[in-house]
Amino acid sequence: MSTTDGTTNASAAAALGFTPGLAVQELGWDDDADQALRDTIMDAIDGDLLYESNEAVDVVLLWWRDSDGDVVDGLVDALTDLSPTGYIWLLTPKVGRADYVDPTDIAEGALTAGLALANPASVSSGWQARKLVRPKGNRR
């Protein structure tokens, strides 16, 4: 399936680094989340997205909107089940969409939560993704 910005969901899932066997926790899902992207991610990991976990997860997929509140709170919550070497994909509405999150808020939120912004990715016509990682000195 192709999105309006020319990416396919399969290439978006690959760009996000999803591979079979990864434990991926999803937080912040709502009706506006890109279902086709979610399905493609589940296909790529060959499993379901987790909502709760008794073990550390490799990746947290965090859907976040401006109306969800302070992005710091969402990022701190996302760290709860994340493995020391894991990372977060923060998905926010694209510019011009309802509930768009200002990049300055994301950068400040990442810093406050003790995370570093890594590479961004265009994942669908309505959502953009930003990878957040623990700074290298904090990974164990």
N, C-alpha and C positions, 0 to 999 in steps of 0.2 A: 504494500500500500504506500502511495506517495503522498506527502503532505504538500500544502500550498507553497512552502518555501523551497521545494525541490528535493528535500531529504526524504528517504524512506524510513519507516519505523525500524526496519531491520538494520539499516546503516546507522541510525541513531543509537540503537541498543549496542551495536558494535563499537561505536565511537565512545560510548560511556564505559566500555570495558567489561561488559557483562559476558560471562562465560559459564558453561555448565558447572554445576556444583557450588556456585557462590550462594551464601546465605544472605538474602537481601530482605531487610526490614523496611516496610512502607509506613510512613507517618504522614498525617495531614491529608489523606485521601478525602475527596468529596466528589459530588456529581460533576463538577467542572474539570476533573482530572482527565487527561488524555487516555481513554480506555485502550485505543489501538496501541499506544506506546507501552502501556502496562502489559498488554497481552504479548507484545514482542519481547519485552524483558523477561517475562515468565518463560517464553519459548527459549530464549537465549540461555537462561540459567537452568533450564529443564526442571522447573519446580515452581512452587507457589511463592508469592510474596508473603512474608511473615508480618504479623501485627504485634505479636508478643513473642519474646524469645527467652528461653531458659539458659541459653548459651550465647556467647559473643557472636555477633554478625559481622560479615565482611564489608557490607555496604548498607547505608541507610539512604533510602529514597524519600526525601522530605519535600512534600508539596507545600508551598507557602505563599500566602496572599497578604497584601497590605492589611486587610481587615482581620487577619489572624493575630495581630498584636505585634509585640516586640520580637524581632527575628532572633535576638539573643536567647530568649526563652525557648524557642523552637530548636535552636542549635544545641543548647545545653541538654534538652530532653533527648535529642537525637544521639548524644554521646553515651547515654545510659547503657545501651546494649552493644555498642560498637567495640570491636576488637582493637587492641593497641595499634595495629597496622591497617585498620579499616579506614574508610573514607565516606564522606557524605556527598550525595548529589542533591543540591538544593534546586528545586524546580519552582520557578516563579513565572507569572504571566508576562508575556512580552510587552514591550513598549506600546502604549496605545490601548492596551486591553484593560478591562476592569480589574481592580486590585493589583495593578502593577506595583512592584517593590523597587524603590530607588536603589541603584547600585551603591550609593554612599551608605545607606542603611545596612546593606549586606556586608560591605567592607568593615564598617564599624562593628557590626554584630559578630562577624567572624573573629576579629581581633579581641573583642571582649570575651568571647567564648573560648579563646585560646587556640583558634584555628587559623590556618593560612589559606587564602584563596589560591586555587590552582587553575587549571584550564576550564574555559567555558565551552559549551556545546549547544548548537541549535538542534533541538530534538523534535519539535513539532511546529505546526503553524501557530499555535497559541501559547507555547511554553518554551522557556529557555532554561538551561541547566548550568549550574556553577559547581565545580568540584571543590570541596573543602577538605583539607587534610590537617592532621596534627603536625606542627613544625617538626622538622627532622630530629631535633634534640629531644623531643617528647615521645618519639615512637620507640617502643621496646620490642 
